[in-house]
Amino acid sequence: MHEAKRLAVTTLGCKVNQYDTDSVVTQFLDAGYRVVDFQDVADVYLINTCTVTNLGDRKSRQMIRRAHKRNPNAKVVVMGCLAQTAPEDVAALEGVTLVVGTDGRSRILEQVEALGQGEQRSLVDDIFQVSEFEDLPSLDFSGRTRATLKIQDGCDQFCTYCRVPFARGPSRSRAPESVLEQAEQIISLGYKEIVLTGIHLGLYGADLVPPLTLAAIAGKIADIQGLLRLRISSVDPHEVTEELIELAAGHPAVCRHLHIPLQSGSDAVLKRMKRSYTSRQFLDVVDTLRAKVPGIAITTDIMVGFPGETEADFLETLEVARQAEFSKIHVFQYSKRAGTAAARFPGQIPSREKEDRSKRLIHAGEAMSERFHYSFIGQNVDVLVEQLQEGHAVGHTDNYVKVVFPVQDDRDLVGEIVPVQVLEADSAGVTGRLLGKKG
């Protein structure tokens, strides 16, 4: 009996990348491979790369070198955004066997099996010629309490700081029949929560015939029997439609949580970024959501140090953030990316100033998180338990509050939704006590 070949995997970047990795890993599992830790000696190393920031590029290259050093005879497969935007540079790295971009991932296994020792191949094509969503095989979600469901790829926006459209190509949507089929599969495996994701999720359905909206497909998924939670991930402010707000307000399965990137609170900076909204329009969306969806959590991305950002611009961002009262802020320092318009803009901000603004915004964001979490003290909340740690259960509410509570017996609550009374809070989340099993 032959020993199973070993596959080691690492993923950099976003939830979409993780979904893509899982899809490819499923192909290898079906072919009899065994997944091992990335630090172990493997026959095949799969590295899904990120190119959103310079740090993402560096980490991607570091993981490629680490794989080759661990086993010089292994086949090293490099896929994802860096592979798409710089295939020649990736192929030039020692040990790289197969370069795959952000399409053609369904062919990775057959290519790995066909390539001989020392051979190299690239599957990277012009991503702007890709017009259809790559419907990858079904996934093995084992070991997770929530399942990610990718329904869209690509981006047509071309923000001046962003390389993603060059890495992912035009927006393309997954066929609704395929979306619903995989959602039903996920639910049949016992998952209580599905997270809808995409590169530019709000564009879902615009390219379909007939067109469909994100709210429409989300509503169809939410209606599937057995699903308790549907979480909609990142949506731009101008894509938070009345239809989407009504769904969040009225459907019991739709989580009271939206991630809406602000990026800047300065209209001058937003215009230079090529973002298609003003700070006032952003706040109007937030106000409408809070009025119609009580208890909603609104998280965001904010970039500091964009070229030409003045101290006054930054203070405007701080003020808009305070008015929005986000439950969490993901703070990013502007990273100059080759090929983007902003890389050529005058007024590049020194690293020290970017670091100072980042710290100030992080501090403000932590205070907002703490206030949001304190508002739940004394309330009973439903928690999806994700893991058990040293006598405590850890999970999240539908509005994405992290909850920790002690477990007194040996019951395995992972994957269950249970009621918890909130007793204490800080910027990281809340702690409480279990009231009894819900379901």
C-alpha positions as CSV (number, residue, x, y, z in Angstrom):
1,M,0.0,0.0,0.0
2,H,1.5,3.3,-1.1
3,E,1.8,6.1,1.5
4,A,-0.4,9.1,0.7
5,K,1.4,12.1,-0.8
6,R,1.7,15.1,1.5
7,L,0.3,18.5,0.8
8,A,1.3,21.6,2.8
9,V,-0.7,24.8,2.4
10,T,-0.5,28.4,3.4
11,T,-2.8,31.3,2.5
12,L,-2.1,35.0,2.7
13,G,-4.6,37.8,2.5
14,C,-8.4,37.8,2.5
15,K,-11.4,35.5,3.1
16,V,-11.7,35.1,-0.7
17,N,-8.2,33.7,-0.9
18,Q,-9.0,31.3,1.9
19,Y,-12.0,30.1,0.0
20,D,-10.0,29.6,-3.2
21,T,-7.3,27.7,-1.2
22,D,-10.0,25.4,0.3
23,S,-11.4,24.7,-3.1
24,V,-8.0,23.6,-4.4
25,V,-7.2,21.6,-1.3
26,T,-10.5,19.7,-1.8
27,Q,-9.2,18.5,-5.2
28,F,-6.0,17.1,-3.6
29,L,-7.9,15.5,-0.8
30,D,-10.2,13.8,-3.3
31,A,-7.0,12.5,-5.1
32,G,-5.8,10.9,-1.9
33,Y,-3.3,13.5,-0.6
34,R,-2.8,14.1,3.1
35,V,-2.6,17.7,4.4
36,V,0.3,18.3,6.7
37,D,1.6,21.4,8.5
38,F,3.4,23.9,6.4
39,Q,6.5,23.5,8.6
40,D,6.6,19.8,7.8
41,V,8.3,18.1,4.8
42,A,5.7,17.8,2.1
43,D,5.6,16.5,-1.5
44,V,3.6,19.5,-2.7
45,Y,3.5,23.0,-1.2
46,L,0.6,25.3,-2.2
47,I,1.0,29.0,-1.5
48,N,-1.9,31.3,-2.2
49,T,-0.4,34.8,-2.4
50,C,-1.5,38.4,-1.7
51,T,-0.4,41.6,-3.3
52,V,-2.6,44.2,-1.6
53,T,0.4,45.7,0.2
54,N,4.2,45.5,-0.1
55,L,4.1,43.4,3.1
56,G,1.8,40.9,1.3
57,D,4.4,40.7,-1.5
58,R,7.3,40.1,0.9
59,K,5.4,37.5,3.0
60,S,4.4,35.6,-0.2
61,R,8.0,35.4,-1.4
62,Q,9.2,34.4,2.1
63,M,6.8,31.5,2.1
64,I,7.9,30.3,-1.3
65,R,11.5,30.3,-0.2
66,R,10.6,28.6,3.0
67,A,8.8,25.8,1.2
68,H,11.8,25.2,-1.2
69,K,14.2,25.2,1.8
70,R,12.1,22.7,3.7
71,N,12.1,20.2,0.8
72,P,14.2,21.1,-2.3
73,N,12.6,18.2,-4.2
74,A,9.0,19.2,-3.6
75,K,6.7,20.7,-6.2
76,V,6.0,24.3,-5.2
77,V,2.7,25.7,-6.5
78,V,2.2,29.5,-6.3
79,M,-1.3,30.8,-7.0
80,G,-3.3,34.0,-6.3
81,C,-2.9,37.7,-6.7
82,L,0.9,38.1,-6.7
83,A,1.2,35.2,-9.1
84,Q,-1.3,36.9,-11.4
85,T,0.3,40.4,-11.3
86,A,4.0,39.3,-11.4
87,P,4.1,35.8,-12.9
88,E,7.6,36.1,-14.3
89,D,9.0,37.3,-11.0
90,V,7.4,34.4,-9.2
91,A,8.6,31.9,-11.7
92,A,12.1,33.2,-11.3
93,L,12.1,32.2,-7.6
94,E,14.1,29.1,-6.9
95,G,12.0,25.9,-6.5
96,V,8.8,27.2,-8.1
97,T,7.1,24.5,-10.1
98,L,3.7,25.8,-11.1
99,V,2.5,29.4,-11.3
100,V,-1.3,29.9,-11.3
101,G,-3.1,33.3,-11.2
102,T,-6.6,34.0,-10.1
103,D,-8.2,31.8,-12.7
104,G,-7.5,28.2,-13.9
105,R,-7.4,26.9,-10.4
106,S,-9.4,23.8,-11.3
107,R,-6.5,22.5,-13.3
108,I,-3.9,22.7,-10.6
109,L,-4.0,19.0,-9.5
110,E,-3.8,17.6,-13.0
111,Q,-0.8,19.9,-13.8
112,V,1.0,19.0,-10.6
113,E,0.6,15.3,-11.3
114,A,1.7,15.7,-14.9
115,L,4.9,17.8,-14.2
116,G,8.1,15.9,-13.9
117,Q,11.0,16.7,-11.5
118,G,12.6,20.0,-12.4
119,E,9.8,21.0,-14.9
120,Q,8.0,24.4,-14.6
121,R,4.8,25.6,-16.0
122,S,2.6,28.7,-15.9
123,L,-1.2,28.8,-16.2
124,V,-1.4,32.6,-15.9
125,D,-3.4,34.3,-18.7
126,D,-4.7,37.8,-19.2
127,I,-7.2,38.1,-16.4
128,F,-9.1,40.9,-18.2
129,Q,-10.1,38.3,-20.8
130,V,-11.9,36.2,-18.2
131,S,-15.6,36.8,-18.2
132,E,-17.1,33.9,-16.2
133,F,-16.9,33.0,-12.6
134,E,-14.7,30.0,-12.0
135,D,-17.0,27.5,-10.3
136,L,-14.6,25.4,-8.3
137,P,-15.4,22.0,-6.8
138,S,-17.4,21.6,-3.5
139,L,-15.5,22.2,-0.3
140,D,-14.6,20.3,2.8
141,F,-15.4,22.7,5.6
142,S,-14.4,20.2,8.4
143,G,-13.2,21.9,11.5
144,R,-15.0,25.2,11.1
145,T,-18.1,26.5,12.7
146,R,-19.0,28.9,9.9
147,A,-18.6,28.4,6.2
148,T,-17.5,31.0,3.7
149,L,-19.4,31.0,0.4
150,K,-17.8,32.9,-2.4
151,I,-20.3,34.2,-4.9
152,Q,-18.4,36.9,-6.8
153,D,-14.9,37.6,-8.1
154,G,-13.2,40.6,-9.7
155,C,-13.6,44.4,-9.4
156,D,-14.4,47.1,-11.9
157,Q,-13.8,50.1,-9.5
158,F,-10.0,50.8,-10.0
159,C,-9.5,52.9,-6.8
160,T,-6.3,54.8,-7.4
161,Y,-4.4,53.0,-4.6
162,C,-5.5,49.4,-5.3
163,R,-4.0,46.6,-7.4
164,V,-6.9,44.2,-6.9
165,P,-8.6,44.9,-10.3
166,F,-5.2,44.0,-12.0
167,A,-5.0,40.8,-10.0
168,R,-8.6,39.7,-10.1
169,G,-9.9,41.1,-13.4
170,P,-13.5,42.2,-14.2
171,S,-16.4,41.6,-11.9
172,R,-18.1,38.2,-12.5
173,S,-20.9,36.6,-10.5
174,R,-21.6,33.0,-9.6
175,A,-24.7,31.5,-11.1
176,P,-27.6,31.7,-8.6
177,E,-28.3,27.9,-9.0
178,S,-24.7,27.2,-8.1
179,V,-24.8,29.5,-5.1
180,L,-28.0,27.9,-3.7
181,E,-26.7,24.4,-4.4
182,Q,-23.5,25.0,-2.4
183,A,-25.4,26.8,0.4
184,E,-27.7,23.8,0.8
185,Q,-24.6,21.5,0.9
186,I,-23.1,23.7,3.6
187,I,-26.3,23.6,5.7
188,S,-26.6,19.8,5.2
189,L,-23.2,19.4,6.8
190,G,-24.5,21.1,10.0
191,Y,-23.2,24.6,9.7
192,K,-25.2,27.2,11.5
193,E,-23.7,30.2,9.7
194,I,-22.7,31.1,6.2
195,V,-20.5,34.1,5.3
196,L,-21.1,35.6,1.8
197,T,-17.9,36.9,0.3
198,G,-16.5,38.2,-2.9
199,I,-13.8,40.6,-4.1
200,H,-16.4,43.3,-4.7
201,L,-19.5,41.7,-3.2
202,G,-21.8,44.6,-3.9
203,L,-21.4,44.1,-7.6
204,Y,-23.0,40.6,-7.4
205,G,-25.5,39.9,-10.1
206,A,-25.0,42.9,-12.3
207,D,-23.3,40.8,-15.0
208,L,-25.9,38.0,-14.9
209,V,-28.7,37.6,-17.5
210,P,-31.2,38.5,-16.2
211,P,-29.5,40.7,-13.6
212,L,-29.8,39.9,-9.9
213,T,-29.0,41.9,-6.8
214,L,-26.9,41.0,-3.8
215,A,-30.0,41.4,-1.6
216,A,-32.0,39.1,-3.8
217,I,-29.5,36.2,-3.7
218,A,-28.9,36.8,0.0
219,G,-32.7,36.5,0.6
220,K,-32.9,33.2,-1.3
221,I,-30.0,31.8,0.8
222,A,-31.5,33.1,4.1
223,D,-34.7,31.3,3.3
224,I,-33.1,27.8,3.1
225,Q,-34.4,25.7,5.9
226,G,-31.9,24.9,8.6
227,L,-29.7,28.0,8.1
228,L,-29.6,30.1,11.3
229,R,-27.2,32.8,10.3
230,L,-26.3,34.5,7.1
231,R,-23.5,37.1,7.3
232,I,-22.9,39.5,4.5
233,S,-19.3,40.7,4.4
234,S,-17.9,43.9,2.9
235,V,-20.2,46.2,0.9
236,D,-19.4,49.7,-0.3
237,P,-21.7,52.4,1.1
238,H,-23.4,53.2,-2.2
239,E,-24.2,49.5,-2.5
240,V,-26.1,49.4,0.8
241,T,-29.5,49.6,-1.0
242,E,-32.9,49.9,0.5
243,E,-33.5,46.3,-0.5
244,L,-30.5,45.2,1.5
245,I,-31.4,47.3,4.5
246,E,-34.9,45.8,4.5
247,L,-33.5,42.3,4.3
248,A,-31.2,43.0,7.3
249,A,-34.0,44.5,9.2
250,G,-36.7,41.9,8.5
251,H,-35.1,38.5,8.0
252,P,-34.3,36.6,11.3
253,A,-31.4,34.7,9.7
254,V,-29.5,37.8,8.3
255,C,-26.9,39.0,10.8
256,R,-27.0,42.5,12.1
257,H,-23.5,43.2,10.9
258,L,-22.2,45.0,7.8
259,H,-18.6,45.8,7.0
260,I,-18.7,49.1,5.1
261,P,-15.3,50.5,4.0
262,L,-15.0,54.3,4.7
263,Q,-11.3,54.6,3.7
264,S,-11.3,58.3,4.5
265,G,-13.5,60.9,6.1
266,S,-12.1,63.7,3.9
267,D,-14.1,64.3,0.7
268,A,-10.9,65.6,-0.9
269,V,-9.1,62.4,-0.2
270,L,-12.0,60.2,-1.2
271,K,-12.1,62.0,-4.6
272,R,-8.4,61.4,-5.1
273,M,-8.9,57.8,-4.1
274,K,-11.7,57.5,-6.7
275,R,-14.2,56.4,-4.1
276,S,-17.8,57.0,-5.4
277,Y,-19.3,58.6,-2.2
278,T,-18.9,61.5,0.1
279,S,-18.5,61.4,3.9
280,R,-22.0,62.8,4.3
281,Q,-23.4,60.0,2.1
282,F,-21.5,57.5,4.1
283,L,-23.0,58.8,7.4
284,D,-26.5,58.9,5.9
285,V,-26.2,55.2,5.2
286,V,-25.0,54.5,8.7
287,D,-27.9,56.6,10.2
288,T,-30.4,54.7,8.1
289,L,-29.0,51.3,9.1
290,R,-29.0,52.3,12.8
291,A,-32.6,53.5,12.6
292,K,-33.9,50.4,10.8
293,V,-31.7,47.6,12.3
294,P,-31.4,48.1,16.1
295,G,-28.2,46.7,17.5
296,I,-26.4,46.6,14.1
297,A,-22.6,46.4,14.2
298,I,-20.9,48.5,11.5
299,T,-17.2,47.7,11.0
300,T,-15.0,49.5,8.5
301,D,-11.6,49.9,6.8
302,I,-9.8,53.2,7.0
303,M,-6.6,54.1,5.3
304,V,-4.2,56.7,6.7
305,G,-1.4,58.5,4.9
306,F,-2.9,58.6,1.4
307,P,-0.8,60.9,-0.8
308,G,-1.7,64.5,-0.1
309,E,-3.5,63.7,3.2
310,T,-3.1,66.7,5.5
311,E,-3.5,66.8,9.2
312,A,-6.9,68.5,8.6
313,D,-7.9,65.7,6.3
314,F,-7.0,63.2,9.0
315,L,-8.9,65.1,11.7
316,E,-12.0,65.0,9.3
317,T,-11.6,61.2,9.2
318,L,-11.4,61.0,13.0
319,E,-14.6,63.1,13.2
320,V,-16.5,61.0,10.7
321,A,-15.4,57.8,12.5
322,R,-16.7,59.2,15.8
323,Q,-20.0,60.1,14.3
324,A,-20.4,56.7,12.7
325,E,-19.4,55.0,16.1
326,F,-18.0,51.9,14.4
327,S,-17.9,48.7,16.4
328,K,-14.4,48.0,15.0
329,I,-12.0,49.8,12.7
330,H,-9.4,48.0,10.6
331,V,-6.6,50.6,10.1
332,F,-4.3,50.4,7.1
333,Q,-1.3,52.6,6.3
334,Y,-1.2,53.6,2.6
335,S,1.2,51.3,0.8
336,K,2.7,52.6,-2.5
337,R,1.8,50.0,-5.1
338,A,3.5,49.9,-8.5
339,G,1.1,50.4,-11.4
340,T,-1.5,52.3,-9.5
341,A,-2.3,55.9,-10.1
342,A,-1.7,56.9,-6.5
343,A,1.9,55.7,-6.7
344,R,2.6,58.7,-9.0
345,F,0.7,61.2,-6.9
346,P,2.6,64.1,-5.3
347,G,2.6,64.5,-1.5
348,Q,3.7,61.0,-0.5
349,I,3.4,60.9,3.3
350,P,6.5,60.1,5.4
351,S,6.4,56.7,7.3
352,R,6.6,58.4,10.7
353,E,3.5,60.5,10.0
354,K,1.6,57.5,8.7
355,E,2.6,55.5,11.8
356,D,1.4,58.4,14.1
357,R,-2.0,58.7,12.4
358,S,-2.4,54.9,12.5
359,K,-1.8,54.8,16.3
360,R,-4.2,57.7,16.9
361,L,-7.0,56.1,14.8
362,I,-6.4,52.7,16.4
363,H,-6.7,54.2,19.8
364,A,-10.0,56.0,18.8
365,G,-11.3,52.7,17.3
366,E,-10.6,50.7,20.5
367,A,-12.6,53.3,22.5
368,M,-15.5,52.9,20.1
369,S,-15.3,49.1,20.3
370,E,-15.4,49.3,24.1
371,R,-18.4,51.5,24.1
372,F,-20.2,49.2,21.7
373,H,-19.4,46.2,23.8
374,Y,-20.4,47.9,27.1
375,S,-23.9,48.5,25.7
376,F,-24.5,44.7,26.0
377,I,-23.8,44.4,29.7
378,G,-26.8,42.8,31.4
379,Q,-28.3,41.6,28.1
380,N,-28.8,38.0,27.0
381,V,-27.1,37.3,23.6
382,D,-27.1,34.2,21.3
383,V,-23.5,33.0,20.7
384,L,-22.2,30.7,18.0
385,V,-19.5,28.7,19.8
386,E,-16.3,28.4,17.8
387,Q,-13.8,26.9,20.2
388,L,-13.1,25.7,23.7
389,Q,-10.1,27.0,25.5
390,E,-9.0,26.0,29.1
391,G,-12.5,25.7,30.5
392,H,-14.0,28.6,28.5
393,A,-16.0,28.7,25.3
394,V,-15.3,31.4,22.7
395,G,-17.8,32.5,20.0
396,H,-19.6,35.5,18.4
397,T,-23.0,37.0,18.4
398,D,-24.8,37.7,15.1
399,N,-23.6,41.3,15.4
400,Y,-20.1,40.0,15.7
401,V,-19.3,40.6,19.3
402,K,-16.7,38.2,20.6
403,V,-18.0,36.4,23.7
404,V,-16.1,34.3,26.2
405,F,-17.8,32.3,29.0
406,P,-16.8,29.5,31.3
407,V,-18.0,26.0,30.7
408,Q,-18.6,23.9,33.8
409,D,-18.9,20.4,32.3
410,D,-17.7,18.3,29.4
411,R,-20.4,19.3,26.9
412,D,-19.0,20.0,23.4
413,L,-20.7,23.2,22.5
414,V,-18.6,23.9,19.4
415,G,-20.9,24.7,16.4
416,E,-23.9,25.3,18.7
417,I,-25.8,28.5,19.3
418,V,-26.3,29.1,23.0
419,P,-27.7,32.0,25.1
420,V,-25.3,33.9,27.3
421,Q,-25.8,36.7,29.8
422,V,-23.2,39.5,29.3
423,L,-21.5,40.5,32.6
424,E,-18.3,42.4,31.6
425,A,-16.9,44.1,28.5
426,D,-13.7,45.7,27.1
427,S,-12.5,46.7,23.6
428,A,-11.9,43.1,22.6
429,G,-15.4,41.8,23.4
430,V,-17.5,40.6,26.3
431,T,-17.5,37.9,28.9
432,G,-20.6,36.3,30.4
433,R,-22.3,33.2,31.8
434,L,-24.1,30.4,30.0
435,L,-27.8,30.4,30.5
436,G,-28.6,27.1,28.8
437,K,-28.4,25.4,25.5
438,K,-30.4,27.0,22.7
439,G,-30.0,24.7,19.7
